[in-house]
Amino acid sequence: MIWILPLAFIGLIAGRFRLPTLLGWGVVLGLVTAVHFALVGEDPILRMVGICVVLLAGMKGLVYQAWAGHLPMKPYLIFAMAWFGMDPGTFQKRREGLSWKDDLAWGFAMMLVGTLGAYLVWVMEWRQILVMFLPMSLGFHFGALRVLKGILRRAGFPVRTLFPNLLKARGVADFWSRRWNVGYSQMMQRVVGRPVGKVWGKKVGIFSVFLVSGLLHEVAITLPVGSGYGLPTAFFAAHGLLVLLEGKLGRPLGKLLALLAVGLPLSFLFPPEFQSEVIARCLQIFDLLT
């Protein structure tokens, strides 16, 4: 456990040196490998947290070195350690008069709804992945991160909502690029999609984003539990093909098909071992209330 913070710090600082792209990816791979071996034999939840912290720090550094601008150290550390978004430019200059109260109100409301939903799932012993994931997602993605957005906007940083209204998704491409984790989408376009697209063309660039996304989720999901390898990659590869299909058709597949395409195969993204060893066990926090 003691190695997590030093490895994460190396990932964050490496971005300040503007390393060549391949070398930057090598640093991320090396850090993830190091934390993986440092946490061998530890609890799967601890392994997931440690690996994700180091991976996130490494990707923050990678995004920064691919960005054309510059941040002084203090705003860089705020970008790197206090926000899940991936746009360093947001922290270049503070602004006055940013709206933030609605974000706090909405965020706390979603945290409450998510917590109550997760408690109900725990009490009823429902262990189907979609049923477990929904309240947790409401509480964290749409709740806690919205509260964090409000806090940063109150401090003068014009950060955007990372998870805008999913029900407005027009198709699979719109879901992944504009509705689900906008910061992650920005990151993947900056460090994968655009560089690959310049060399191999737009379609290859698009598919490479989904393929690398699958590999990154392998690191965050299957590596901690040591099982289910290949399933997250298959999930994202399939979505990459759907996005290419939308491009070929010249129109989005529609809201309903997009949401079904994400929700129905969720067990591929979260394999059974991860569901039981991490997600279901996280619900045991409610044991403290009894």
C-alpha positions as CSV (number, residue, x, y, z in Angstrom):
1,M,0.0,0.0,0.0
2,I,2.9,2.4,0.8
3,W,3.9,2.3,-2.9
4,I,0.7,3.7,-4.3
5,L,1.3,7.4,-3.5
6,P,5.0,7.5,-4.7
7,L,4.0,5.8,-8.0
8,A,1.1,8.1,-8.5
9,F,3.3,11.1,-7.8
10,I,5.8,9.9,-10.5
11,G,2.9,9.6,-13.0
12,L,1.8,13.2,-12.2
13,I,5.3,14.7,-12.4
14,A,6.3,12.8,-15.5
15,G,3.8,14.9,-17.5
16,R,5.6,18.1,-16.6
17,F,8.7,16.9,-18.6
18,R,6.8,16.8,-21.9
19,L,8.1,13.3,-22.7
20,P,7.7,11.9,-26.2
21,T,4.3,10.2,-26.6
22,L,5.6,6.6,-26.7
23,L,7.9,7.2,-23.7
24,G,4.9,8.7,-21.8
25,W,2.9,5.6,-22.5
26,G,5.9,3.5,-21.4
27,V,5.9,5.4,-18.1
28,V,2.2,4.7,-17.5
29,L,2.7,1.0,-18.4
30,G,5.7,0.8,-16.0
31,L,3.8,2.4,-13.1
32,V,0.8,0.1,-13.5
33,T,3.1,-2.9,-13.7
34,A,4.9,-1.7,-10.5
35,V,1.7,-1.2,-8.5
36,H,0.3,-4.5,-9.7
37,F,3.3,-6.4,-8.3
38,A,3.4,-4.2,-5.2
39,L,-0.2,-5.3,-4.4
40,V,0.0,-8.9,-5.2
41,G,-2.0,-10.9,-2.7
42,E,-3.8,-7.9,-1.3
43,D,-7.6,-7.6,-1.1
44,P,-9.2,-7.1,-4.6
45,I,-10.8,-3.8,-3.5
46,L,-7.5,-2.5,-2.3
47,R,-5.8,-3.7,-5.6
48,M,-8.5,-1.9,-7.6
49,V,-8.1,1.3,-5.7
50,G,-4.3,1.3,-5.9
51,I,-4.2,0.4,-9.6
52,C,-6.8,3.0,-10.5
53,V,-5.1,5.7,-8.5
54,V,-1.8,5.1,-10.2
55,L,-3.4,4.7,-13.6
56,L,-5.4,7.9,-13.3
57,A,-2.2,9.8,-12.2
58,G,-0.3,8.4,-15.2
59,M,-3.1,9.3,-17.6
60,K,-3.2,12.9,-16.1
61,G,0.5,13.3,-16.8
62,L,0.0,11.8,-20.3
63,V,-2.8,14.2,-21.1
64,Y,-0.8,17.2,-19.8
65,Q,2.2,16.4,-21.9
66,A,0.0,16.1,-25.0
67,W,-1.5,19.5,-24.3
68,A,0.0,22.6,-25.9
69,G,-0.4,24.9,-23.0
70,H,1.3,25.3,-19.6
71,L,0.1,25.4,-16.0
72,P,2.0,26.6,-13.0
73,M,2.5,23.9,-10.4
74,K,-0.4,24.9,-8.1
75,P,-3.2,24.8,-10.7
76,Y,-1.5,21.7,-12.2
77,L,-1.8,19.9,-8.9
78,I,-5.5,21.0,-8.6
79,F,-6.1,19.7,-12.1
80,A,-4.2,16.5,-11.4
81,M,-5.4,15.7,-7.9
82,A,-8.8,17.4,-7.3
83,W,-10.7,16.8,-10.5
84,F,-11.6,13.8,-12.7
85,G,-11.8,15.8,-15.9
86,M,-9.0,15.8,-18.5
87,D,-8.9,19.4,-19.8
88,P,-5.9,21.2,-18.3
89,G,-7.0,24.5,-20.0
90,T,-9.9,24.7,-17.5
91,F,-7.4,25.6,-14.8
92,Q,-5.4,28.2,-16.6
93,K,-7.3,31.2,-15.3
94,R,-9.9,31.7,-12.5
95,R,-13.1,33.4,-13.3
96,E,-15.6,35.4,-11.3
97,G,-19.4,34.8,-11.1
98,L,-19.5,31.1,-12.2
99,S,-22.7,29.3,-11.3
100,W,-22.3,26.6,-8.7
101,K,-25.2,26.4,-6.3
102,D,-27.3,24.3,-8.7
103,D,-24.5,21.8,-9.0
104,L,-24.2,21.4,-5.2
105,A,-28.0,21.0,-4.9
106,W,-28.3,18.5,-7.7
107,G,-25.1,16.6,-6.6
108,F,-26.2,16.2,-3.0
109,A,-29.7,15.1,-4.2
110,M,-28.2,12.4,-6.4
111,M,-25.8,11.3,-3.6
112,L,-28.9,10.8,-1.4
113,V,-30.8,9.0,-4.0
114,G,-27.9,6.8,-4.9
115,T,-27.1,6.0,-1.3
116,L,-30.8,5.0,-0.6
117,G,-30.9,3.0,-3.8
118,A,-27.7,1.1,-2.8
119,Y,-29.0,0.5,0.7
120,L,-32.2,-1.0,-0.9
121,V,-30.0,-3.3,-3.1
122,W,-28.1,-4.4,0.0
123,V,-31.1,-5.1,2.1
124,M,-32.9,-7.0,-0.7
125,E,-29.7,-8.8,-1.6
126,W,-30.1,-8.0,-5.3
127,R,-26.9,-9.0,-7.0
128,Q,-27.7,-8.4,-10.7
129,I,-25.0,-6.1,-12.1
130,L,-27.2,-3.5,-13.6
131,V,-29.3,-3.2,-10.4
132,M,-26.1,-2.9,-8.3
133,F,-24.4,-0.4,-10.7
134,L,-27.3,2.1,-11.2
135,P,-27.5,3.4,-7.6
136,M,-23.7,3.4,-7.2
137,S,-23.4,5.4,-10.4
138,L,-26.1,7.8,-9.4
139,G,-24.3,8.5,-6.1
140,F,-20.8,8.8,-7.5
141,H,-20.9,9.8,-11.2
142,F,-24.0,12.1,-11.0
143,G,-23.8,13.0,-7.3
144,A,-20.3,13.2,-5.8
145,L,-18.7,14.4,-9.0
146,R,-21.4,17.1,-9.5
147,V,-20.7,18.3,-5.9
148,L,-17.0,18.4,-6.7
149,K,-17.8,20.4,-9.9
150,G,-19.7,22.9,-7.8
151,I,-16.9,23.3,-5.3
152,L,-14.3,24.0,-8.1
153,R,-16.6,26.4,-9.9
154,R,-17.1,28.2,-6.6
155,A,-13.3,28.5,-6.5
156,G,-13.3,30.0,-10.0
157,F,-12.4,27.1,-12.2
158,P,-14.9,26.7,-15.1
159,V,-15.1,22.9,-15.1
160,R,-17.9,21.2,-17.0
161,T,-20.4,18.5,-16.0
162,L,-18.6,15.1,-16.7
163,F,-21.9,13.2,-17.0
164,P,-24.5,15.2,-18.8
165,N,-28.1,13.9,-19.2
166,L,-27.8,10.4,-20.6
167,L,-31.4,10.4,-21.7
168,K,-30.5,13.0,-24.4
169,A,-28.1,10.5,-26.1
170,R,-28.9,10.3,-29.8
171,G,-26.9,7.2,-30.5
172,V,-23.8,5.2,-29.4
173,A,-21.3,7.8,-30.6
174,D,-23.2,10.6,-28.9
175,F,-23.4,8.5,-25.7
176,W,-19.6,7.9,-25.4
177,S,-18.5,11.3,-26.7
178,R,-21.0,13.7,-25.1
179,R,-23.0,11.9,-22.4
180,W,-20.8,9.5,-20.4
181,N,-17.6,10.8,-18.8
182,V,-16.8,13.7,-21.0
183,G,-13.4,14.0,-19.4
184,Y,-12.5,10.5,-20.4
185,S,-13.6,11.1,-23.9
186,Q,-11.4,14.2,-24.1
187,M,-8.5,12.2,-22.8
188,M,-8.9,9.4,-25.3
189,Q,-9.2,11.8,-28.2
190,R,-6.1,13.7,-27.2
191,V,-3.8,10.8,-26.5
192,V,-5.2,8.1,-28.8
193,G,-7.8,9.2,-31.4
194,R,-6.1,12.2,-32.9
195,P,-2.5,10.9,-33.0
196,V,-3.6,7.5,-34.5
197,G,-6.1,9.3,-36.9
198,K,-3.4,11.5,-38.3
199,V,-1.4,8.4,-39.4
200,W,-4.0,5.8,-40.2
201,G,-7.1,7.7,-40.9
202,K,-10.3,8.8,-39.0
203,K,-11.9,5.3,-38.8
204,V,-8.8,3.7,-37.4
205,G,-8.5,6.5,-34.9
206,I,-12.1,6.0,-33.7
207,F,-11.8,2.3,-33.3
208,S,-8.4,2.7,-31.6
209,V,-10.0,4.8,-28.9
210,F,-12.4,2.0,-28.1
211,L,-9.8,-0.7,-28.3
212,V,-7.4,1.2,-25.9
213,S,-10.4,2.0,-23.7
214,G,-11.0,-1.7,-23.4
215,L,-7.3,-2.3,-22.4
216,L,-7.4,0.4,-19.8
217,H,-10.6,-1.1,-18.3
218,E,-8.8,-4.4,-18.3
219,V,-6.2,-2.8,-16.0
220,A,-8.8,-1.2,-13.7
221,I,-11.3,-4.2,-13.6
222,T,-9.9,-7.6,-14.5
223,L,-6.4,-7.1,-13.3
224,P,-7.4,-6.4,-9.6
225,V,-9.4,-9.7,-9.5
226,G,-7.2,-11.7,-11.8
227,S,-10.1,-13.0,-13.9
228,G,-12.4,-12.0,-16.8
229,Y,-9.6,-11.0,-19.1
230,G,-10.7,-9.9,-22.6
231,L,-14.3,-9.2,-21.6
232,P,-14.0,-5.4,-21.2
233,T,-12.0,-5.2,-24.4
234,A,-14.8,-7.1,-26.2
235,F,-17.3,-4.7,-24.7
236,F,-15.6,-1.6,-26.0
237,A,-14.6,-3.2,-29.3
238,A,-18.2,-3.9,-30.0
239,H,-19.1,-0.3,-29.2
240,G,-16.4,0.9,-31.5
241,L,-17.9,-1.1,-34.3
242,L,-21.3,0.3,-33.6
243,V,-19.9,3.9,-33.8
244,L,-18.3,3.0,-37.2
245,L,-21.7,1.6,-38.3
246,E,-23.4,4.9,-37.3
247,G,-20.8,6.7,-39.4
248,K,-21.5,4.4,-42.4
249,L,-25.2,4.8,-42.0
250,G,-24.9,8.6,-41.7
251,R,-27.2,8.7,-38.7
252,P,-27.2,7.7,-35.0
253,L,-28.9,4.4,-34.0
254,G,-31.2,6.2,-31.6
255,K,-31.5,6.7,-27.8
256,L,-33.1,3.4,-27.0
257,L,-30.6,1.2,-28.9
258,A,-27.7,3.1,-27.5
259,L,-28.9,2.6,-23.9
260,L,-29.6,-1.0,-24.5
261,A,-26.2,-1.5,-26.1
262,V,-24.6,-0.2,-22.9
263,G,-26.8,-1.7,-20.3
264,L,-27.6,-5.2,-21.6
265,P,-23.9,-6.4,-22.0
266,L,-22.8,-4.7,-18.7
267,S,-21.6,-8.1,-17.4
268,F,-18.9,-8.0,-20.1
269,L,-17.6,-4.7,-18.8
270,F,-17.8,-6.0,-15.2
271,P,-17.1,-9.8,-15.3
272,P,-18.6,-12.0,-12.6
273,E,-15.5,-12.1,-10.4
274,F,-15.4,-8.3,-10.3
275,Q,-19.1,-8.1,-9.5
276,S,-18.8,-10.5,-6.5
277,E,-15.3,-9.5,-5.2
278,V,-15.6,-5.7,-5.6
279,I,-19.0,-4.3,-6.5
280,A,-21.1,-6.6,-4.2
281,R,-18.6,-6.3,-1.4
282,C,-18.7,-2.5,-1.5
283,L,-22.3,-2.7,-0.5
284,Q,-21.1,-4.3,2.8
285,I,-20.4,-0.8,4.0
286,F,-24.0,-0.8,5.1
287,D,-23.1,-3.5,7.6
288,L,-21.7,-0.6,9.7
289,L,-25.3,0.7,10.1
290,T,-26.5,-2.6,11.7
